[in-house]
């Protein structure tokens, strides 16, 4: 049975919320976004929870939501997501065995993290999120009167969205570059399996959000290098991972720039709208955002479809 849910994307400079009906796909009925006061969120950390809660309540009133159930994000820099080949009965492993596996990837005290894991066709996804981040994000939603259904790292939200968009028997292998401030992220969707790639700093001045001297040419070179390095690293783990296409999500960048990046990494450029058009329906037409900027909020709402 289809259900209504909120996908709430707490960003560095803004809040984006969608209310959608979730069934075999996503149908979005309402969209709202609001700019945050400066320094409300700093590098993913909620520095002013009172101001953030007030902004969230204001946005929910504006949206006139019909449900209190919500899924919220954790920024990419506050979560570690690793994909390893699935072994027989891996998910029956004790928590200390999973923690042992994650010790290979996290060079910080593990008691500061909350762990979870899920299995796909050929890969197991290990997720570690800072407990302090989980608590602070959940508390803001609860103070705004919402019921927290789940909290997903943005990497997982992207996987959720692509999983829904491509359907239950996907044929495409796609590299997805999600552009956000202050960090962008590369993931791979390989015919139903997930590869989590590198993250890179996004110069805020390129989006009119700060001062700096970084150029679009330099940033595009950083993106191409991150995609290339990630592809090579993933092939060491999964030799069959050979992306054929590349898609850009998140904050929009010029077509000539993304075409240049696609050419540098040797992948076919596919448009966001072409990937989404079959199973992701966005009914509101006037919301002041580029459709790709809804990516994380849509992927959060898709949590219950991909993994119940």
N, C-alpha and C positions, 0 to 999 in steps of 0.2 A: 504494500500500500504506500502510495506517495505521501511524503510528509514535508512540512515546512521547517526550514532551519535557517539560521543566520550564519553567514560567513563574515567574520570581522577581522580585517587586516589592519593591525596597528603598525604604522610606519614611523619613520624618523620625523616626518614633517606633517603627516596627515593620517586621518582615519578613513578607511573605505569599508562600507558594509553593503552586503547584498542579502536580500531575503528571497529564497528560492524554494521551489517544490522539487523534491528529489524522488525520482523513480528509476527508470532505466537510464535517464540522463538528468540534466539540470535545466529547469525553466525558471528564469529570474523574473520576478514580478516587481521588485523594488530595489533601487540603488540610491545610496547617499554617500557623500564624502564631505569631510570638513577639515580645514587646516588646523593644525595644533599650534598652541603658543610656543614660542622659541624655548628650547631646552626642556621641553616636557619629556621627550624621549631622546637619550643620548647614546649612540652606538648600540641601540637595541634595549638598553637598560631604562626602565621607567624611573625618571628622576623626579617627576612631580605627579604622583598618583592622583592627587585631588583634582588637578587641572585636567588630567586625562579622563577621569571619571565624569567630570562636568561636560567635557566635549562629547563623550560617548552618549551620555543621557540626552544631550541636545540633539545629537544625530538620530537617536532612536525615536525621539518625539517627532522630528522632521520626517522620518521614514514611515511612522504610523504602523509599526510592526504588529503582526498577528501571532507571533510566537516568541517565547522567551528562551528557546533552546538555541545555543550558539556554539560555534567552533572558532577558536582564535589561533593566531599564529605565534610562533617563536622565531625571531630573526635568525638568519643563517649563521651569524657569528656566535650565537649562544647555544648552538646545537652541533653535535657531530653525528653524521650519518655515514655508515660504512656498509658496503655490500660485499658479501663473500659467497662463494659457491655453496649451495645447499647440500648438507650431508644428511644421510638417513637419520631420522628421528632427532634432528638437531634441536627442534623447538621443545623437546622434552628434557633438554639439559637443565640442570639446576641453575638458579640465578648466579651462583658464584662461578660457574663455568662460563656463562655469558660475560660476566665481568672480567674474567681472565682473558677472554678474546678481545674485549675492548681495551684492555691495558696496552695492547700493541699499537693503539691509535691515539690514546689520550695520555698526555704527559702531565697530568694534574691529578690531585687527590680524587679518587673515584667516589668518595662519600659526598662530594659536592654535586653529584649527578644522579638523575633518575634514568633508569634504563627500560627499554622496551625492544621488542623484536617481532618481525613477522616474515613469513616465507612466501616466495613467489615460485614460478615454475623451476627455475634453475639457480636462483640466488636467495640468500637470506639477508634481510635488512636489519642492521643493528643501529639503534637510535639511543643517543645519550644527550640529555638536556639538563642544563643547570637547574637545580632545585629552586634556587632563589628566583630565577626567571619564571619558572612554572608558577610559583606562589604569587609573585607580583602581578602577572598577567591574569591569573584566575581571580585574584582579589578585586581587581578593577572591574571585571565583568560582573562579579557577584554584587559589588556595591552599586552597580548600575541596574540591578534587579534581574540579571540574566542567569540562566541555568547553563553551566559549562558542560557541554556534551563531550568535548575533547579539546586537546591543545596539540596542534601539529607544527613541527618545524616547517618552514617555508619550502624546504627541499621535498618533503613528503607531500605538501599541498600541491606542488607542481606535478608530482607523479600521479596523484589522485586525478588532477584535471586532465592530463594526457590520457590516462587510463579510460576515463569516461568518454573523452572526445573520440578516441580511436576504436572503442567498442570491445567486445569480449574476445574477438579473434583478430587482433591487430596484425597487419602485414607490414607496417612501416617501422623503420628504425630511425629515430629522430634524436638529434642533439638539440636541447632546449637551453637557450640563454635568457635568463630572467634578469632584467635590468632594474635594479632598485638602489636607492640611496639609504645607507652608505655602502652597502655591499651587494654585488651581483653574484649570480650562481649559475653554474653549468650542470645540467643533469642529462642522462641518456635514457631514452625509453626504447628498449630493444625488444620489439615484438612481445610485449607483455612483461618484460623484465626491466629492472631498474638499476641504473648506474649513477652514483652520485659523484660528480666531478668537483673541480676546484671552484673556489670563490675568489673574488677580487674586489678591491676597493673601487668604488664609483665616485669620481670627482663631482661633488655637489655643484660646483660652479658651472658645469656643463648644462645643468637644469635650472640655473638661476637661483640656487639655494645656498650660495656661499661664495667666498672669494678664493681665487687660486689661479694658477697659470697652466693647468693641464689643457691640452688641445684634444679635439675629437680624433685627430689622427693618432695621437699617442694612446688614447683610450681604446680605439679600435684595434691597435696593435696588441694591447694588453689582452683584449678579449680573444683575439685570434690565437695568441700564445697559450692562453688558459685552455681553450678548446683543444688545441693540438696536444698539449702536454697531458691533458686528461684522457684523450683518446688513446695515447700510447700507454698510459698507466693502466687503463681499463683493459686493454688488450692482453696485458700480462696476467690479469685475473680471469678474464673471459675472452679467449681468442676469437670467439664467434661474434663479438661485439664490433660490428662494422657499421657505424651510422651512415645512412645514405642521404639524409636530409638535415637541414638545420632550420630552427624556428626561433624567433625572438618574441619574448613576452615582457610584461612589466612596462616600465616607462618607455614611450616610443622614441626611436631614433630614426634618422633620415634613411630613406630607401637606398640611396647610393652608398651609405656607410655600411649597412648590413649586407648589401650585395658584395662589397669589397671584402668583408670578413668571410662571407661564404666562399668566395673565390680563393682566398688565402688558405682556408682549411680543406678545400676540395670537396665541399658538400653542396647539394642542391638546396637552394633557398625555397622554403615553403612558407606561404603567408599564414599568419595566425588565424585569420578569418576562415581560411580554407580547411584548417584542421578542426575548427570548432563548429562549423556550420551544421553538421548532422545531428549532434546530440547535446549541444549547448545552445539554448535559446534565451536570448536576452530581449525581453519585451520593451522595457523603457528605452526610448530613443534619445531623450534629453536628460543627460546626467553630467555633462561637462568633462567626461573622461574618455580617453581612447579605449576601445574595447580590450586591448591587451593589458591595460592597467588594472583590470578586474581579475587577473589571473589567480593571484593568491587567494582572494576572497572566494572565488569560484571553487578553487581546489580545496579550501577548508570546508565549504558546504558539501563537497563530494565525499567527505570522509566516510560517511555512513553507507555510501554505495559501494566503495572499493573494499572497505573492511568493516564489517559490522561487529 
